[in-house]
Amino acid sequence: MSEVDRGADAPLAIALRALQLGDLLVAVPALKALRAALPAHRLLLATSPGLGPVVDLVPAVDGLVPTRGLDRPLPFAPGEVDVAVNLHGGGPESAALVDALGARVVVRHAIRSGEPGPRWVEALHERVRWVRLVAAAGMPGDPHDVRIARSATPSPAPAAAVVHVGAAFASRQWPVDRFAAVAAALAARGREVVFSGSAAERPRALEVARLAGLPESRVLAGATTLDAFVALIADAGLVVTADTGAGHLASAYGTPSVVLFGPVGPERWGPPPGPHVALTHPALRAGDAFAGAPDPALAAVTAAEVLAAVDRLP
């Protein structure tokens, strides 16, 4: 959290972003812009309570307001908040939640004609989207400024090649046999390979390890806390992942990464400049995030392409 100790009497700024890990990390540049523009404010992030360990590492933020979705009002009396910022979305639900705070300054996208704020533009990179929003309110930022602090938790596998096998939806799940081919090739090159993912993704990670001929002990999926997962990515020698929070963590720490994109392309969610390679086949993209199979743009990426991308990394 912020190095400045802002007491309870400081004016309060609230930023709403009640989503998941990757969503939080792409909002970091906008949060840093808010901090720079509001140095005397207590800046609280209204987000998923499980993200607390990562929120603690965002230097712009002073604390977390546990927020599960948009179903309940934020726990502040009207007028208690000085600056309210909607980094969640461009629709009426999130706008209503922020408007209800009765803040002196409200920063959000304009929904109706004549409202202050920029109109929502679909074809923007997510980092650019939120920096553009706060810049329109006089708080400019750098969309490439994604760095966060390091966790005090030690990595369970320092310098390992991390193969992150999971993704929230089938449309972003690269086939297990290709993950296994990449893992086996990296191991043959002398790299220590470990497999990360959530508890729900552990069976998938075990299958990848089996196909790669690597022991179950290399499977960390479901066996690490969020703190340890963050440290794992921060201290990795390489990360190979679909478009997930693991890729955004690699960006936040400058960890060399190969990130595979399916229904949404890297022009919307890809890494900033750095030791990162984004792979996809955009001409084949179907774009259905909720499809029951990998998007064709992802399915067309081969293990050989991933290994060639690894060779291009510094």
Sequence and secondary structure as in RCSB ss.txt:
>XXXX:A:sequence
MSEVDRGADAPLAIALRALQLGDLLVAVPALKALRAALPAHRLLLATSPGLGPVVDLVPAVDGLVPTRGLDRPLP
FAPGEVDVAVNLHGGGPESAALVDALGARVVVRHAIRSGEPGPRWVEALHERVRWVRLVAAAGMPGDPHDVRIAR
SATPSPAPAAAVVHVGAAFASRQWPVDRFAAVAAALAARGREVVFSGSAAERPRALEVARLAGLPESRVLAGATT
LDAFVALIADAGLVVTADTGAGHLASAYGTPSVVLFGPVGPERWGPPPGPHVALTHPALRAGDAFAGAPDPALAA
VTAAEVLAAVDRLP
>XXXX:A:secstr
  SS   TTS EEEEE  S HHHHHHTHHHHHHHHHH TTSEEEEEE GGGHHHHTT TT  EEEE  TTSS  S
  TTS SEEEE S SSHHHHHHHHTT  SEEE  B STT SS B  SSS HHHHHHHHHHHTT    TT      
 SS  SSTT EEEE   SSGGG   HHHHHHHHHHHHHTT  EEEE  STTHHHHHHHHHHHT  GGGB TTSS 
HHHHHHHHHT SEEEEESSHHHHHHHHHT  EEEE  SS HHHH   SSSEEEE  GGG    TT SS  HHHHT
  HHHHHHHHHH  
